[in-house]
Amino acid sequence: MRKGRVLSILLTTAMAATIFTGCGSNDKSADASQKADKKKIGIVTMVENGAFTDMKEGIIEELASKGYTSDTATIDYQCASGDATTLSTIANNMTDGTYDMVFTIATPPTQAFVNLESDTPVFFCAVSAPVAAGVLSDMDSPDKNATGTSNAIPVSDIIDLAQNTTPAKKYGLIYSGNEDNATNTIKQVEEYLKSKNIEYVEKTAPTSSDIETAANALINEGVDAIFVPNDSIIQDGVTKLAEICNEKKIPTYCSSATTVASGCFATLAIDDKGIGKKTVDMAMDYFDGKKVKDIPSQVVGIDYCSVNTNAMKALGITKDQIKTKYDINEIQ
């Protein structure tokens, strides 16, 4: 009787131990499965500025809205700080096969990743001229394991805005000459000005310290207005450019709301957070099973007309004089 009771206790204890061991094993298995399912996502910029920061935040916010938070994804954001060697290192590290996808902001990072011809899918945000930049051959049929959004600069619309608001006989064009997207935009501006029989003169500023000299050179050549493309080098010194031009009553038109916030007078702009979110929406198609080549690239349209109120005041222009069909977004 006593032996039977002892045996019963031993059997009960052994069963309990087996149950707890089994539970522990299942928990570890679940943890391992969750860890295996956790996505690893890269976000890369060449430089940081207001526009790129907004795009990055748009990407992160939209990923979170789709369920990719710290519990389900590792999001690795890296900036090359304007250094090509650093960008190359980042690109090589993120194409090691451990990343599920990479978001590249603007043209240089996108080119760096695409040129590696890796199996890591790239979703680019705000590449103004994807085909010209060589990151794909056809917007509708991406062929280099990369697709995304293009903030193709509405050159003709911006020049029309300028001509309707502050008519000019001669434009000054300033860019660094170091960025394909900016050079491409300048070529488009030149072609449009030629079609309208409007004179122009251009100057390059290879570094931000050259901007003041280039701006004064344009003014000395008698320009009535200045156009600035999306160019990270020019962006670094655009506040000084705007100060010089405002003092001389020369309106400055540009290609992004960030450049307006830095001092330029006006542009027709996209919402930078918005384009980041739209890029994520495209990337979700990939996570849902679509191949990159079956996700067409998208050109994002104009959201509003951005105007710098300080520049407007310095130029002696009122809001009523700004001729546009878009809502005016005033920036101080």
N, C-alpha and C positions, 0 to 999 in steps of 0.2 A: 504494500500500500504506500509505504513511505518512498520506496524506490520508484514506484510509478509516478508519484507526485513530483519527485525531483526530475525525472525524465521529462515530465510534462512541462515543467518550468524551463528546463534547458531548451526544449523544442520551441517554446513560445519566444524565448530570448533570441534564439537563432533566427526565427522568422522575422522578428522585429528588426534585427540587424540587417537582414536581407532587404527588407522594405526600405529602410533608411539609406542603405547603400545604393539601392536602385534609384531612389529619388535623387540622391546626389549625382549619380551618373547621368540621369536625364537632364538635370540642371546644367551640368557642364556641357552636355551635348547641345542644349538650347543656346547656351552662351556662345559656343563655338559656331553654331549655325548663324546666330545673329551677327557675330563678328565677321563671318564669311560674307554675309549679305550686305554689310555696311559699305556704302559707296565711298570711293575716294575721288574727290573732285578738285581740280586745280583752277585757279584764276590768276591770270598773268597780265601785268601792264609793263610798258617800257618806262614810263614816268608817271608821277602822280600829279594830277591837277583837279580842279573842281569837277569838270565833266567826267573824267575817268573815275573819280571817287563815287560820283552819283551812279555811274554805270555799274560799278562793283557792288554798291549797296542794293541797286535794283536786282542784280543777279542773286545776291544772298537772300534778299527778302522774298523773291519769287521761289527760290529753292525751298525756303522754309514753308511757304504756303502750299508747296507740293509735297510736304512731308519730309524734306531732307534737312533735318536739324542735327544737332550734335549727337543725338541718339542713333541716328540712322546714316549719317554721312560724316566723313572727315573732309572739311573744306580747307584747302591749302592755298592761301593768297600770297603771291610773291611779286615784288616790283624790282625791276632791273636798275632803277635809279639812273636811267639814261645811258647805261654802259652796255655796249654790244657784247662784250665778253661775258658779262654777268647774265645777260639774256640768253646767250648760247648755253651756258651752264644750266640755267633753269630749265630750258627746253629739253636738254639731254636728260636731266634728272626726272622730268615729268613724263618722258616717253620710255620709261624703263619697264613698262608693262603692268605696273601696279595701280595706275590711275584709270578710272572708268571713263572719264572725259575731262577735257580741259577747255575752259573759257578764256579766250584771248581778247583783250580790249585794244582796239585800233589795229593799224596795219603792221608795224614792225614785229610785235610778238607773233602775230598770225603767220607772217612770212617765215619766221624762225622755226615754228613748229612744222609747217607744211613742208619746208625744205628738208626736214629730217625723214620724210616719207615713212612715218611710223604707223603702227596699228592703233594708236591712241586717237580716238575721234576728237576733232577740234570744232568748237562752236564759237565763231568769232562775233564780236560785238562792235558795231560802228566802224567797219572798214568801208571807207567812202567809195573806193573803186576796186572791188574784189578781182575782177578779170584783169584789169591793168596791172594790179599788184601781183598777179600770178598765183593767187591762192585757190583759184578754180578757173576752169575754161568756159563754163556756161552757168549762169545764175540758176537756171531751171534744172540742171543736171550736174550737181557737184561731183567732181571727179578726182579729188585729192584728199579724200577722207576729212574734208572740212566744209562746213556750211555755216550760215548765220545771217546776221542783219547788216545791211549797208545803210549808212547815213549819207547817201549820195548827196553832195552839196547842190542845192537848187540854184545854181549859178545865175541862170537867166532871171529867175524870180527875185533874187537879191539885187541884181543890177537894176531891174525894173523898179524895185522899191526905192533904190537910191536915186534913180533918174526922176521918178515921180515926186520924191520928197525934197531932194537937193540936187537939181540938174547940174551935171558937170560936163565940161568939154574935154577934160583930160584926167585920166585916172592914174594913180600911183599904185603899183602892185609890189608887195613886199613878202618875201618868203626866205627860208633858210637854204633851200637847194639840197638839203640832206634827207628829205622825207618824200617818198614816192607819192603818197596821197596828196601832199601839199603841192607838189610840182604838177600833178595831174589836174588839180583844181585850178591852178594858175593858167594852164593851157586852155582850159575850158573858158575861163574868164576872157582871155585874149581873143579866142575865137568869137565869143559873143559880142565883145566890144567892136571887133572888126566888122561883124555883120550889121552893127548899128552905126558904123562910121564914126566911132568915138576913139579919140587918141588915148594912148596909154604909154607909160614908161615903167619899167620894173627894176627893182634892186634886190640883191640877195644879202642876207645877214647870216653868215655861217654859224655865228655864236650870238647869244643874247646880248653880249657887250657891243656887238656891231649894229644893233638896232637903231640906236640914236643917230649914228652917222648916216645910215641908210635912209631914215625918216627925213632928216634935214636935206639930204641929197634930192629926195623926191620933191620936197617943198621948193627947193631952189630951182627945180626944173618946171615949176609952175603948175603942179597938179591941183585940181579942184576937190578931189576926194581920194581916199585911200582904201584899198581892199586888202584884207588879211585872210588867208586860208587857215584851215586847222593845221597848225604847225607847232609842235611842242616847244621848239627853240624860240620862235617868235612869241609864243604865249608867255614864256619866262620874262620877256621884257616888254610886253604889250602895254603895260600901265604907263611906262615912260613914253612910248609911242603916242598913246592917247593924249597924254598931257601936252606934248609938243603940238599935236594937231589941233587940240581944243583951243590952245592959246592963239593959233593962227587961223581959227575959224574954219578948219578943214574937217569935214565929217569923215569918220572912219567906219567902214562897213566890214563885217567879218562873217565867219561861218559857223559860230556856235554861241549859245547863250553864256557859256563860261567866259568867252572872250569879251562879250558885252559886260559881264559882271566885273571884268578886269579893267574896264574903261572905254572900250570901243562904243561907238554910238548905237548901232543897230544891226540886226540880222533877222532872218526867218529861221526859226530854230525847231529842233526836235526836243522832246522831253528826255533828258539823259537817263533818268531812272527808268523811264518807260521803255527805252530801247534795250536796257539790260534785262528787263522782265520779258520782253518779247523774245529775246534770244534764249532764255530759259524755256519758254513755252515750246520753242522749236526742239530744244534738246530733249524734252520729255518724250517726244515722238520716238527718239532713239531708245530711251529706256523702255518704251512700250513695244519695242520690237522692230521698228523701221530701220532700214539701213541708211547711212548718211547720204549716199548717192540718191536716195529717194526722198530727201527732205530739201526742197528748193530754197535757195537763199531769198531773202526778202529785202526790199528797199523800203525803209521807213519814211513816211511823209512828214510834212511840216505840221507842227502843233500850234505855234503862235509866233508873233513878232516880238522879239525882245528888244527893249530900248533902255539905254542907260540914262537915267534922269539927270545925273550930273553933267554928262556930255551934252544932253539936250539943252540944258540951261546955258552951258558955256557957249554953245553954238547959236543960241538965240532962237531955238526952234520950239514950237508948241506941239502938244499932242495932236491937235487938230490938223497940223501940217503933215503928219505922217500918213502917207497914202498906202494903205494896205487893206486887204479883205480879211486879214486874220486878226484875232484878238490881240491887243497890245499888252504885253507883260512888262511892266516897268520895274527896272532893277536900279537900286541906288548904290 
